[in-house]
Amino acid sequence: MYDAAPMADNDVLYQGLRKMCMALQGMRRNPVVIGALAQQAWGVAAEAVGVDLLIPAGEEHRQSIFGAARGEGIQQATETPILTRDKTATLRFKYREAGGEVGIDLLEASTPYLAQVHKRASERGVMKLPLPTATVEDLILMRALSGLAADHAAMVALLRHHAGRMDAPYVKKEAEAAGVMDKVKAAWGEARSG
């Protein structure tokens, strides 16, 4: 899907992704691509306006991660480095050459489910970069868990494109455990009818 070099209008997104991954990989805090970029890597259209990465949990690594990010030209979106209660940190990358900036959200794998998502990731091409990417099953479940109306359409698209090739028993088991089976069923029904 990404055989050509990143297009000019994607340069900021590409550079932000590349630099943040370099910073994290340099610290052995391997990131997993989630969100719209992961959806794109699985061949399903999605508008990516930022970079979403799942990283191993560990409070002891946070300051080092922020320091490594600064070394790559990435800054916190706020003056003091914080993680919200859902263990997400928002950073900004300003790409002077292209005159733009992109948000980078780091989500810590701070729950057993998110740790499982991190462990199950497989390498995919994300904007021509070979990066660990959340599985299609976990992308569907993460969209169901978000509770955002916009994520319903993403679930439908992922199910339409991958229903015959995905691990349906895993999705069912995890959706039931998380209490989101009704959302998955609704998306599945729409995917089959459309």
Secondary structure, 3 states (H helix, E strand, C coil): CCCCCCCHHHHHHHHHHHHHHHHHHHCCCCCEEEHHHHHHHCCCCCCCCEEEEEEECCHHHHHHHHHHHHHCCEEECCCCCCCCCCCEEEEEEEECCCCEEEEEEEEEECCHHHHHHHHHCEEEEECCEEEEECCHHHHHHHHHHHCCCHHHHHHHHHHHHHCCCCCHHHHHHHHHHHCCHHHHHHHHHHHHHC
